């Protein structure tokens, strides 16, 4: 299976539950960058990957474990991962792999789980996993369990640009809680998208107040994108362009040693 990356077109941090989990209101979008996930039935859970990961200490293992716990099946899976999505980038690579594993185990073991049941498993694995079961364009709320499909955004000529190491998401939340700067772009974005107006004007991410990436964004803005924002809690910044020509020209301008730049589109 192809496990597609995601970006956050908007991300509003709107509150915090008593258990410490933060509540989000976000527009998520899957993009054409993907990992390849192969799943085979086995007696135990085993993982082979193109990168070095521990068998039991990763989100993909957790996805398989939660599937078997939910279905009460005494089985296992051999999972093979070919990674293309950068690690710790805010692009949901691990979460997308986990979603693919849940869907494929449901098919292999013929459990015929409903969408609600698959989502229940996914939510135990990670906040982005329920959305990545289906992908597309959607408004995602709560801690990832509230998913409302939106009109699909076609095309999208984008660059994904990563040049920093990922900061601790927990520490970023702590910084944000102290600052409390809410942009609340999601509602405006959704309204503009439904009215087919200039929705890219409303891109926004509350983590930019604590993970500003100012120098990189200033450099990207010199390449004349339609819009620029941060995905997830970072550090990947994405830029949207009018056409493939402008995107390719921008990529050439932004090349720098140590910087990961990937071309992608919306799917």
C-alpha positions in Angstrom: 0.0 0.0 0.0 1.0 3.6 -0.5 0.9 5.5 2.8 0.6 9.2 1.9 2.1 12.1 3.9 -0.1 14.9 5.1 0.2 18.6 5.7 -1.8 20.9 7.9 -3.3 23.7 5.8 -4.5 25.2 9.1 -3.8 24.2 12.7 -5.6 26.0 15.6 -4.9 25.0 19.2 -8.2 25.7 20.8 -8.0 24.2 24.3 -6.8 21.5 26.6 -8.5 18.6 28.2 -8.2 17.7 31.9 -5.9 14.8 31.0 -3.5 17.2 29.3 -4.3 16.5 25.7 -4.6 19.6 23.5 -7.7 20.1 21.4 -7.1 21.1 17.8 -9.1 22.4 14.9 -7.2 21.8 11.7 -7.6 21.3 7.9 -5.5 18.4 6.9 -4.6 17.4 3.3 -2.9 14.3 2.0 0.0 14.9 -0.5 1.6 12.8 -3.2 4.7 11.9 -1.1 4.4 8.4 0.2 5.9 5.4 2.0 5.4 1.9 0.7 3.9 -0.6 3.2 3.7 -4.4 2.7 1.8 -6.5 5.2 1.8 -10.3 5.4 0.1 -12.6 7.9 2.5 -14.2 10.5 2.6 -15.7 13.9 4.1 -12.6 15.6 4.5 -8.9 14.8 7.8 -8.3 12.9 9.0 -5.2 11.1 11.5 -4.8 8.3 12.3 -1.2 7.3 14.6 0.7 5.0 15.6 2.7 8.1 16.7 1.4 11.4 13.7 1.2 13.8 13.1 -1.0 16.9 10.5 -3.7 16.4 8.4 -2.8 19.5 9.1 0.8 20.0 7.3 2.5 17.1 3.9 3.5 15.9 3.6 0.8 13.3 4.1 -2.0 15.8 1.6 -0.3 18.1 -1.0 -0.2 15.2 -0.7 -3.9 14.6 -0.8 -4.6 18.4 -4.0 -2.5 18.8 -5.6 -4.2 15.8 -5.1 -7.7 17.3 -6.2 -6.5 20.8 -9.4 -5.0 19.3 -10.3 -8.0 17.1 -9.1 -10.6 19.7 -7.3 -12.4 16.9 -4.4 -14.6 17.9 -2.3 -13.7 15.0 0.6 -11.5 13.8 2.0 -9.7 10.8 5.3 -9.2 9.0 5.4 -5.6 8.0 7.9 -4.2 5.4 8.4 -0.5 5.2 10.1 1.5 2.4 10.4 5.0 3.8 10.3 8.1 1.6 8.6 10.5 4.0 11.2 12.3 6.2 11.2 11.3 9.8 10.1 13.7 12.6 9.1 16.3 10.0 5.4 17.1 10.9 4.3 15.2 7.7 2.6 12.2 9.5 4.9 9.6 8.0 4.7 7.1 10.9 1.0 7.8 11.4 0.3 7.1 7.7 2.2 3.8 7.9 0.2 2.9 10.9 -3.1 3.7 9.1 -2.0 1.5 6.2 -1.2 -1.4 8.5 -4.6 -1.2 10.2 -6.4 -1.2 6.8 -4.3 -4.0 5.4 -4.7 -6.2 8.5 -8.5 -5.7 8.2 -8.3 -6.9 4.6 -5.9 -9.8 5.2 -7.8 -11.2 8.3 -11.2 -10.5 6.7 -12.5 -8.8 9.8 -14.8 -6.4 7.9 -14.5 -3.7 10.5 -16.7 -0.7 10.1 -15.2 2.8 9.5 -16.1 3.6 13.1 -14.3 0.5 14.4 -11.2 1.3 12.3 -11.2 4.8 13.7 -11.5 3.5 17.2 -8.3 1.5 16.7 -6.6 4.3 14.9 -7.2 6.8 17.7 -5.5 4.5 20.2 -2.4 4.6 18.0 -2.0 8.4 17.3 -3.9 11.6 16.7 -3.3 11.8 13.0 -4.0 8.1 12.3 -7.8 8.4 12.0 -7.6 11.0 9.3 -5.0 9.1 7.4 -7.2 6.0 7.1 -9.0 7.9 4.3 -7.0 11.1 3.6 -8.1 13.7 1.1 -9.2 17.1 2.5 -10.9 17.2 5.9 -11.4 19.3 8.9 -10.1 17.4 12.0 -11.0 18.3 15.5 -10.7 17.2 19.1 -7.7 15.0 19.6 -8.1 13.6 16.0 -11.4 11.8 16.4 -13.7 14.4 14.8 -13.3 14.2 11.0 -15.4 16.2 8.6 -14.7 15.7 4.8 -14.3 19.0 2.9 -14.5 19.8 -0.9 -11.4 18.1 -2.3 -8.6 20.5 -3.3 -7.2 19.4 -6.6 -3.7 19.9 -7.9 -1.7 21.9 -5.5 1.9 22.6 -6.7 3.9 22.5 -3.5 7.4 22.2 -2.1 8.0 20.6 1.3 11.1 22.2 2.8 12.9 20.8 6.0 16.1 22.2 7.3 15.9 22.0 11.1 15.8 19.2 13.5 12.4 18.7 15.1 11.8 20.3 18.5 9.9 18.5 21.2 6.2 18.7 20.5 5.5 18.7 24.2 7.8 21.7 24.8 6.2 23.5 21.9 2.8 23.0 23.5 4.2 24.3 26.8 5.6 27.4 25.1 2.3 28.0 23.3 0.3 27.6 26.5 2.4 30.4 28.0 1.9 32.7 25.0 -1.7 31.8 24.1 -1.6 33.5 20.7 -4.5 32.0 18.7 -4.9 32.8 15.0 -8.0 30.6 14.5 -7.8 30.4 10.7 -9.6 27.0 10.3 -13.2 28.4 10.3 -12.3 31.1 7.7 -10.4 28.6 5.5 -13.4 26.2 5.5 -15.8 28.9 4.6 -13.6 30.2 1.8 -13.1 26.6 0.5 -16.9 25.9 0.4 -17.5 29.2 -1.3 -14.6 28.5 -3.8 -12.9 31.8 -2.8 -9.2 32.5 -2.1 -8.9 29.8 0.7 -5.0 29.8 0.6 -5.1 33.3 2.1 -6.3 31.6 5.3 -3.4 29.2 5.7 -2.1 29.3 9.3 -0.6 27.3 12.1 -0.5 28.2 15.8 2.8 26.5 16.2 4.4 29.3 14.1 4.1 31.5 17.1 6.6 29.3 19.0 8.4 27.7 16.0 8.6 30.8 13.7 11.0 29.6 11.0 11.2 33.3 10.1 14.5 33.1 8.1 13.4 30.2 6.0 10.0 31.6 5.3 11.5 35.0 4.3 13.7 33.1 1.8 10.8 31.1 0.5 8.7 34.3 0.0 11.4 35.6 -2.4 10.3 32.7 -4.8 6.8 34.2 -5.1 4.6 31.4 -3.7 0.9 31.7 -3.3 1.2 30.9 0.4 3.6 29.5 2.9 2.9 27.7 6.2 4.2 25.1 8.7 3.0 21.5 8.8 2.1 19.9 12.2 4.5 21.1 14.9 7.2 21.3 12.3 9.9 21.6 11.3 8.7 21.1 7.7 7.5 24.3 5.9 5.4 24.0 2.8 4.9 26.5 0.0 2.1 26.5 -2.6 2.8 27.7 -6.2 0.7 28.7 -9.2 2.1 26.0 -11.5 4.7 23.3 -11.8 7.0 25.7 -13.6 7.0 28.2 -10.7 7.5 25.3 -8.2 10.4 23.9 -10.1 12.0 27.3 -10.4 11.6 27.9 -6.7 13.2 24.5 -5.9 16.3 25.5 -7.8 16.5 28.8 -5.9 16.1 27.2 -2.5 18.7 24.5 -2.9 21.1 24.6 0.0 23.4 22.0 1.6 21.6 20.1 4.4 18.1 21.1 3.3 15.5 18.6 2.3 13.2 19.9 -0.5 10.5 17.6 -2.0 8.1 18.4 -4.8 4.5 17.2 -4.2 0.9 17.8 -5.0 -2.5 17.3 -3.3 -4.3 14.0 -3.6 
